[in-house]
């Protein structure tokens, strides 16, 4: 599709994706080794946000990202919930594939989407994977 429609293909990685999400349930954790407070050896913490390693973290991140995509008028693919597309006013399309916190964006101008992601979530742009032009 990238070659056929002369699109740019960009890769993005969202930094600390799981740490941005609010926890939907009460989760308590023990103090991690090396961070123990002397008089409070058995002290526990109530988490306000998700952490890496929690089973709930990837799901919370996906829910937050899905809401963001809906706000940007992207349509989720009926067969794969990690594929989104948007038809633009000039009849071109933008496609986005999500794998955990990594994305591939195929579009004529992917910078607009990248700025929106950076503003809302924060990301690390990994740059253009490759540009292909069909020469007939």
Buried (B, 14 or more C-beta within 10 A) or exposed (E): EBEEEEBBBBBBEBEEBBEBBEBEEEBEEEBEEEEEEEEEEEEEEEBEBBBEEBEBBBBBBBEBBBEBBEEBEBEBBEEEEBBBBBEEEEEBBBBBBBEEBEBBBBBBEBEEBBEBBBEBBEBEBEEEBEEEEEEE
